[in-house]
Amino acid sequence: MKLITAIIRTEQLAAVETGLEGFGVKGLTVSEASGYGRQRGRRQTYRGASHTVNRIPKVRVEILAEDLEAIRIIEVILDCAHTGEPGDGKVWVTTVDQVIRVSDRAEGEAAI
């Protein structure tokens, strides 16, 4: 099993969720995140005031997937989150040794 983690633009979340639902992903976790990459220190104007942006608000999407589905799920995320601009985010994959669903103690892929 794999844990797919994506840090993406907040405004791309709806497109990513729609793409994942279309692929058949049954569950995911979304949480707020902030950070910086190549876009750190850029100047933005908000309501006429210019300021330096050090941490950019993002969302973190996490999905547990079977090994064979992981590659396609990553492709869906990359396609749906892409704008072509710095700050589109990152995706990484972690191998998961064990998953247990708390409600009925199902294990492994049955727990996804």
Secondary structure, 3 states (H helix, E strand, C coil): CEEEEEEEEHHHHHHHHHHHHHHCCCCCEEEEEEECCCCCCEEEEECCEEEEECCEEEEEEEEEECHHHHHHHHHHHHHHHCCCCCCCEEEEEEECCCCECCCCCCEHHHHC
